[in-house]
Amino acid sequence: MVVPYKAAVDLNDLTDEEMADLMRLTRRCQNALRQAMNAQGFNVGINLGKAAGAGIAEHLHIHVVPRWGGDTNFMPVIARATVVPQALSELAAKLRGILARS
């Protein structure tokens, strides 16, 4: 999840420079996930407002979800659960290291 430092509910709450910074950070996160997890693709999305499914409607954020060929299965489709093949704390440490170097 990529979140701007500035509290913003909508893209229109950001200046052009802040928007550019947000997209550059999104790209950095995509590249870090590709390196850390060998992702083959990504779902990148923004849900603006409660009606659009925003879980935190008061704050703009961008989801960056790594994907692999054939990874859709019954877990995310039926059970609304996902499986990451490593401990989240381990993955977070790996991503922090990659982001610190980029």
ABEGO torsion letter per residue (X at the ends): XBBBABBBABAAABBAAAAAAAAAAAAAAAAAAAAAAGBABBBBBBBBEAAAGBABAABBBBBBBBBBBGABBAAAAAAGBBBBABBAAAAAAAAAAAAAAX
